[in-house]
Amino acid sequence: MTIATTSESITNLQADAIIVGLSGSELQGSAAELNQATSGGLQSLLDSGQAKTKVAATTFWLQPSGINTKVVILVGLGENPTAGDCFKAGGAAAKAIANKQISSAAFYFPELDCPQLESAVAGSIVGCTGQDLHKKTKSLYAPEQILWATSNTEAVANGDKIGTGVNLTRELVNQPPNYIYPESFADQAAQLAELNNVTVEIWDQARLEAENCGSLLGVAQGSDKEPRLMIIRYTGSSAENPHLAIVGKGVTYDSGGLSLKPSDGQKTMKCDMAGAATVVGTIKAIAEMELSCHVVGLVGLVENMVSGNSYRLGDVLTSRNGKTIEVLNTDAEGRLVLADVLDVTLGLKPQHVVDLATLTGACCVALGLDIVGLFTNDQTWCDQIVNSAAEVGEEVWQLPMTAHFSDQLKSKIADLRNIGAGRWGGAITAAKFLEEFVGDASWTHMDIAGPAFADSEKSYIDGGASGVMVRTLVNIARGM
Ligand SMILES: [Zn+2]
């Protein structure tokens, strides 16, 4: 798929499909031109209620007279579209035309500002790309070429790079766990080093042992697949210390270990590396956009399996920073992996740290499946993330970090235990556990367990991995 701009008018352009964005009650620009060319056809579709302007509502209009294109898809942008609305509208239209292979689709949207246009373009790239990686007959076919009718080539190029980053994250998550395991994930992510200003460092089993990453290694020891830790550095600025460290949980498959998950719970556990995949997709986008910041991404890659060598309930692990951890549930493994990765992160002295993890089912219980939970030790930093997410239309919500939740993490035999003492507040006790490993760094934790992976499709995106938070993180890096 290639993305380009066009200055051709809607009535002259030759394309397999034309997509027209509708916003507000008055037809303007290309929509008004189309209405005129079709002798008021568009207005009557709207008047009769056949076409809707609600965000991401699509209407097919076959063989309208007066233009060169056989198929027009009308897509709603709502009254005053936000960047998030534009992402959904771009995605819904692209998904609507992706049921068969076409060579070209052209988007005619009303006049949009840069963030709106970027989001719409990113949406169009994400919407036509599916999770059908191993199907002979695909569910979605991306058009060979997508054209955007605008003179703002920079916003289109950036939207392309952001959408491509989201899709990279989605593909890594959607690939099955026999394809993506720590070593193969690291191999794929290492390709980022081909980009300007990107270097990649990979720690193997021996290095992890030498670095005393006992918490991460404890989780990994039940699997035949060796663990990895990656440090991906993007130096778009000469600042010595990173402005931002993005840390991702990369449990490439989570059986639960000896605290085995039931079959239903295991089915989608390839998605337990979504945090790590988000790091990779984000750094790709940041590097392609050549942002002037210094960002480092760290991912901890393990497979949580059952074998004669699995870590046990009751084991005590010694983490890299020296704290000992009593394991009381082997399915609370993500925090054990992150404990060591966060400690490695502190050594790089970043100004701000954000970690992403499909960490707890409790976060889904609290916030549902579409909202990312935020937890912080630095309110200013968290507010910056909240604002950045709002700008691109991704949903986040902060949960409390009151000190008393730490009481639940006390162990009789070690410094910490790896699960809270009771049923309640599990997303918070998990965050409190991570907080033990961030020292006095400015840190925010994102629990993406709900939004990272969906069982069913939405109008603007296929089911499976969502690539959530890539757009927010790119937006944050931009301001640094
Ligand atoms: Zn788990």
Residues whose N, C-alpha, C, O or C-beta is under 5 A from the ligand:
A	BS01	ZN	D254 G256 D331 A332 E333
